[in-house]
Amino acid sequence: MLETALEALTLVLDPSRIIFIILGTFIGIIIGILPGLGGPVGMALVLPFIYGMDPVAGIGLLIGMIAVIHTADTFPSVLLGVPGTSGSQATILDGYPLTQQGQGAKALGAAFFCSLIGGVIAGVVLFLAIPIGRPIIMAFGSPELFMLSLLGISMVGILAGKAPIRGVVAGLIGMMLGTIGGAPGAPEYRFTFDTVYLYNGIPLAVFALGLFALPEIIQLVSEKRSISKVGISGSRLEGIKAAIKYRWLMFRSAVLGSFIGFIPGLGGSVVDWISYGVAKQTTKNNNFGQGDIRGVIAPESANNAKEGGSLIPTLLFSIPGSGTTAILLGGLVMLGVEAGPNMLASDLPITLSIVWTLVIANIFGALLCLMLAKRISLLSTVPAVKLFPFLIVIMIFGSYQSTRHWGDIVFFLLIGLMGWAMKHLEWPRAPLIVGFVLSTAAERYLHLSMSGYGWSWLTNPIVLIIGLLILLLLFSTVFMSRLKSLSLFNGGKSND
C-alpha cells in the first residue's frame, strides 16, 4: 500500500493537476469567508466545470475546495460574530469575545494553526481507515446512531454555562423547531400551517445566521461602535503559541472530529459543538464563553478533521455524511469514478490521491489564511455603522441561497429577533441550535430502531456504553456546577 501511496503522490504533484488543487483551495477560501454559503453551495458552483476532466485533477479541484472551507469560515465567525458555515458556530462563543478584547489576530492565528493540524490528522485518519473502515462503520446501526444523537443533545447542559435549566429549555425549543416539516420516519408534515416553504423545515443556514449574526450586528449599530473595543493588540504568533501550549486539547479534539465525521447523520453541523462541550467539561480553570483561547482551539481542530472522517463512508460505501459529500458522490460519477469496493481495489491510487489532496490543501489553505489574518483582522476596528450595509446584504444573500424562497428572508429576520431577545434576556443560544440540528437525526434513528428491533435494541452493548457516557456526562455537569457554586459561595464568605 505504501508503494501505491507514493504513486498517488506522484499523480497529485503533477503540475497539470496541482494547479487545480490550488484553484480549489482559493475557491474554498472565498466560499468560507462569505457567510451562509458553505460546502454544498461551493460544490454546486464547481460541479459543472469538472465534466470531462482528468479524474485526479477533477477530484483535486473538489477536495481542495472542501478541505479549506472550514478553515476560511473562521474569519466571519471570529471577527464579526457571524457563522461562516454551520461548522464554525461554536467558534463564535470565544473567538468573537477575543476580537472584542482586541485579540482577533491571536484567535485567528490559533484557529488556522489548529485547522492545519486537524486537516493533516484527517488525512492520516482517512489513510489508516481505508483497510479497516468497513467493520467500524458496519458496527453502527440505527440504535447506536440514535444514542450518539442523544449524546450530542446532552451537551446542552454544558453549553448553557451558569444557566443549565435555561439551556435545557432552549435545547427543547430547538428540538421542537427542528420537527417542523416532513417527519423523517412517516409520510406526514408537522407545524407547516399549509405553507409550502415549511414542508422541508427551516434551513440550517437561515437558522444559524438569524440566531447568531443579526443580534450582534444590531447591538453594534445601536451602540455606534466598532466590534473591537480596544483596537488590535494580539498577534498571529501568540495564537500559534497558545495552540502549541494546549497541543493535547488540539490533538484529541481533532481525533474526536474525525470519529464523529465518519458517522453518517451527525456530520459537520454538530461536530464543533460536541468538541466545544467536551473541552469545556474536561478543561480545568476555563473561562469559556468569555474569550478563552481554548474555546477556539477545540472546535477549530475538530471541524477540519471531520472532513477526513466524513470521506470514509462516502468513498467506501457511497453513504454521504453531509450535503457536501452527497454532491461529491455526484462529482465522482461525472469523473467516471464509482464509490464503493472498487475504491479499495482498482481505484486505490485515486483513493490515496484524495488523501494527499486533503493534506496538501489543508496546509496550503491554512498558511494562506495565516498570511491574511493580520490585515483582515483590521475589519474589527471599522465602525459597525459602515459595515452594516455590507453585512446585512451578505447575510440576506446567504440566507436566500438556502432555498431561494422569500421565506428564507422572513425566517432569517424572525429568528434574528428571537436571537436578539435571548441575548438580552441572557438565555444561552448554543443549546437552541444543537437541539435544532440533532432533532431530525434523533427522530429518524429512533423510528428505525423501534420499527426494526422493538425494545431489544436497548440491550445492545454499544448502546449501553453510550448510555453510560450520557449519564456520566449529565451527572458530571451537575456535580461541577454545584462544586463551582460552592467554591464561589465559600469565596464570598472569606471576603466578608
N, C-alpha and C positions, 0 to 999 in steps of 0.2 A: 504493500500500500504506500510505503514511503517513496518508492520509485515513481508510482503514479502521481503522488503529490508533487514531486519535482517536475514531472511532465506538465501537470496542470499549471504550476507557477510559470513555466516557460511560455505556455499559451497566454496566460494573463499579461505577462510583461512584454508581449509583442507590441511594438509601437502602434500598430494599426488597431489594437484592442485597448491598450492602456488609456488612450485618449478618450474612449467612451466612458471609462470608469471615472476619469476626471470630470467629463461633461456631466455625468450623472450626479457626481458629488456637488458640483456647482448648482445644478437644478434643485437638489435636495436641500441645500442651504437656503436658497431663495424660498422654497415652499415652507421650510421650517420657520423662517423669520416672519412670514405673513400669517397672522393669527387665523385659526379656523379652517385652514386648508387641509393639511395633514397628508398622510400616505396615500389613501385612496384617490384623492384629487390629483396628486402628483403622478400616480401610476396611470390614471385615466388620460392625463395630458401627454405622457410619453409613449403610451402603448401603440398609437397609430404609426409611430415613426420606426418601430423595430421590425416591421414586416419585411421579410426577405433578407434581414441582416445575418451575418455570421453568428451562430448560437452563442459563442463565448463573448463576442462583442456586445450582442444584444442583452445578454444576461448581465454583463458588466455595467451597462447603462442603467438597467433596472435595479440591481443590487446596490450599485454605487449611490443611487438616489435614496433607496430605503435606509441604507446604513447611516446616513447623516441627518435625516430629517429630525430625529430625536436628539441630535446634537445642537442644531441651529435653533430649534424651538425654545431653547433656554433663553435666548435674547429677549423676546417679549415677556416671558414669564418672570424673569429676574428684574428687568429694567422698567417694565410697565405694569406688572401685576396682571397681565393678560395671558391666558394659556395659549401658547403657540399651537399645541396639539393636545389631544386627550392624554398623552403620556407625560406632559410637563405640568400637570395641575398641582401636584404635591410640592414641586419646587417653589411655587409661589409663596408657600407658608413661611419660609425662612429667607428665600432669595430676595423677595420684594422688600421685607423689612431691612435687610442688609443694604439694599440700594438706598432706602430712605435714610439710612445712617451714613451714607457716603461710601459704602463698601461694595458698590456694584461691580467694580472691576475684580475685586477679590472673589466675590461669589461666582462670577463668570469664569475666572481662572480655575477655581476648584471644580466647577461643573464640567468644563471642557476637558480637563485632565482626567476626571473620573469617567467621562464619556469615552475617551480614548482607551483607557484601561478596560472599561466594560465591553467595548467593542472587540478588543483583542481577546478577552476572555470568552466572548460569544463565539468567535471563530474557533477557539480551542475546543469549546464545548461541542460545537457542531461537528468538528473533526472527530472527536472521541465518540460522539453519539452515533456516527454513521454505522459502525458494525453492531452496536448494542441497542440502538434506538427502538427496534421493533418490540422486544419483550417489555421494555419500560412503558411504552405508550399503550400496549395491549393490556397492561395491568390496571389501567384506569378506565372503568366503565362509568355509567351514569350515576351510580351511588357515590363513588369516590369523587366525581366531579361536583356533585351536589354538596358534599361535605366541604370540599375546597371552596365553594362559593360561600358557604356559611362561615368558613374560616376568614374569608375576606370581609364579610359583613361584621364579624366580631371585632374588627379593628375600630369600629366607630367609637367605642368607649375610650380608646387610646387617643384618637384624633380629636376628641372633644375637649381635651385639656382639663380645665378646672370645673367644667360643667358636664359630667358624664350623663346625667339624666337628659339634659337638653340634646346631647349628642345622640343618645338612643332615639329620642323622639324625632330628631332631624333625619336619622337614618331610616326610620319607619316611613316618614313622609316621602323620602327619596324612593323607597321601595314602592309606595303607592303610586307615585308619579311614573315609575318605571313600568307599571302594569297597564298604562294607557295604550290602547291599540289592540292588535291581534294577540290572542292567547297563544303561547308557544306550543301548548300541548293539545289544543282543541280548536275546532273551527268556529270561533266566536270572537267578538270585539267588545272591549270594555271601555267605558267612560269616553266614548268618541263623540257623543251628542250629535250623531248623524253628520259629523264633519269629516269629509274625505281626508283632509290633511292629517287627522289624528289616527287614521287606520294603521299607520306604521309606527305610531308613537312619536314622542318628542325626540328629535335628533340630538345626539350627544354633543355635537359641536355647538348647537344653539344653546343647550342647557349649560355647558361649561362657560361659554363666553358671557352669557347673561348673568350667571351666578358669581363669577369672579371679576370679569373685566369691567362691565358697566358701573357697578357700585364704586370701584376705585377711581375711575376717571371722573365720575360725578362729584365725588368728595374732593378730588384735587382741584377741579374747576371752582367749586363752591368756596374753597379756602384760598383761591387765587395764588397758588404757589407751585413750585416745581416738585417732581417726585422726590428727589434727594433734598433733604432739609439742610444739609451741611456741605454740599458740593461733593467733589470726588477726592477721597484720601487714600483708599485702598489700592492695591496693585494686583495684577495677574499672578505675579510671583508669590505673593502672600497666599493666594488661593491654592496654588500648586503645593506650597509647603504645608498648608493645612491638610490637603488631601493625602500627602505622604505621611503626615503625622498620624492621621486616622486611617492608615492603609488597611488595617484589618476590617474596619467597617466598610471600606470601599470594596474589598475583595469579597466579603460574604454577601454584600448587597448585590454584587454582580452575579455571583453564583445563584442567589435566590431569584434574581431576574431571569436568568437562563432557565431555571427549573420551571418557573411559572409560565414562561413564554412557550414551552413546548406542550403545555396542557391546553388543548383546544377548548375554546369557550370563555377562557379568562382573558387572554390577550393583553394588549398594551394599555387598555383603558383603566386597569386597576393595579398593574404591577408596581407603579410608583407609589401608590397609596399603601400597599401591603409592605413594601420595603421601608417606607417612611414610618409606618406604625411599628414595625419590628424594631427599627433603630431607636425610636422614641422609648419603647418599652425596655430595651436592653442596654441603653446608654446611661451611664451614671452622670449625675450633676448636669443634666441637659437643660437648655433654655429654648426648647423647640417652639416654634411659632412666633418668636420674638427676635429672630436674627441669629440663630445658631448655625454655624457653617456646616455642622454635621447633618442638619436638616436639608442641605443642598447635596451633600456628598452621597447620602443613601439613595434618594430617588434617581439621581443622575447616573449613578453607577448601574442601577437596575434597568432603567428604560432603554439604554443602548444594548445591554447584554441580552435582553429578552428577544432581540431580533434573531440572534443565532438559535435560541430555543424554538421560536415560532417556525423557523425553516425546517426543523426536524420532521414534524408531522406533514408539513406541506410537501416536502420533497419525497419522503419515503412512502406516504400513504395517500397523497392527494387530499389531505384533510387540512384546509386553511385554518390557521389560528386567529386570523383577523381579516378585516376587509382588504387590507393591503396585500396580504399573502393570497387572498382569493383571486385578486386581479393578477397577481404574479403567476398563478396557475394558468390563466388565460394567455399571458405573455409567453410562457414556456411552450404552450401548444402552437402559438404563432411561429415560434422559432424551430418547431419540429422536435421538441423535447417532451417526452411523456413522463410526468412524475409517477413514481411508484417503484417497484422492484428493480426496474432497469437502471435506476439511478445508482444502484449498488453493483451493477454488472457492466453492461456495455457502455453506459453513460457515466461511469465513475470519474473519468477525467473532468467532465463538465461539472459534476457534483463538487469535486475538490476545487475546481476553479471558482465556484461560488464561495467556498471557504476563504480562499486567498483574496477574492474581491472584497468580501466583507471586512477583512482585516485591513487591507490597503486603504479602502475608502474611509474607514473609521479613523485611521491615523492621519490621512491627508485632510479630512474634514475637520477634525479636532484642532490640528495645527493651524489651519486657515482661520478657524473661529477664534483661536487664541490670539492670532495676529490682529484680528479686527476688534477684539474685545475692548481695549482701552479707548479707542476712538468712538465706538458705538455706545459705550457707557456714558459718554457725554450727553446723550439724549436725556438722561435723568435730570440734568440741570436746566433743561429748557422749560420755561413756564408752561403749565398744563393748558392754559388758555390757547396757546399757539399750537399745541399738539392735538387738542381736542378735535378740530375738524378732520384732520387726517386719520386719527384713531377711530372715530365714530364711523367714518366711511369704510375703513378696513374691517371693523367688527361687523358692520351690517353686511358687507360683501361676503365675509367669511361665514356668517350665519346663513345667508341666502344660498350659498353653494351647497348646503346640506341636501335640500330637495328642490331648490329653485321654485319655491312656492311662497306667496306673500305671507303665509302663516309662519314661516321661519322668522321673519322680522317682527311679527306680532308677539310671538312667544319669546323672542330674544328680549324685547322690551319688558314683557310681563315678568319673566324670570329675573331680569335685571332689577326690577323694582322689589321683588321678593328678596333677592340677594342684598340689596341696599338696606331693607328693613332688618334682615337678620344681622347685618354688620352693625347697625346702630343699636339693636337690642342685645348685642353680644351673644348671639346664637351662633354656634360653630357651623360653617358651611361645608367643610370637608366631609362629615358623615352623610350629608344630604346627597352628594354626588356619588359616594361609594354605594349607598343603598340603591340609587338610581341605576348605576352601571350593572350591579350584580343581580338585580331583581329578576330580569329575564332569564339569565342563566340558571339561577336557583330554581325558579318555577319550572323551567324546561326539564332540568335533570331530576327534580322531584317527581314530576309526572312520569318520566321514563322509568324511574326506579320503581315506583308503585305499580305501574302497569306491567312491568317486566318481571319483578321479583316479589311483589306483595310487600309483606313486612320482613321477609327473610334477609333483605339486604342490610338490615341493622346489625346483623351478627358478622358481617364481613370484617376480617381482621384490619384491613386498611381503613375502613370506615370507623372502626373503634379507635384506632390510633389517632386519626384526625379529630375525632370527637373528644378524646382526652386532651389533645393540643388546644382545642377551642375552650374547654373548661379551664385548663391551666392558664390560658391567656386571660380569660374573664376574671378568674379569681386573683391572678397576679395584678391585674389592673386595679381591682378594688383594694387589694392589700397595699399596693404602692400609693394609691390615692389617699388612703387613711393614714398611712405612715407619714406621708408628706404633710398632711393636715396636722397630725400630732406634733411633728417637728416644728411647724410654724407656730403652733399654739405654745409649745414649750419655750420657743424663742421669744415669743411675746411676753411670757411671764418673767423671763430672766431680765428683759429690758426694763420691766416695771420695777 
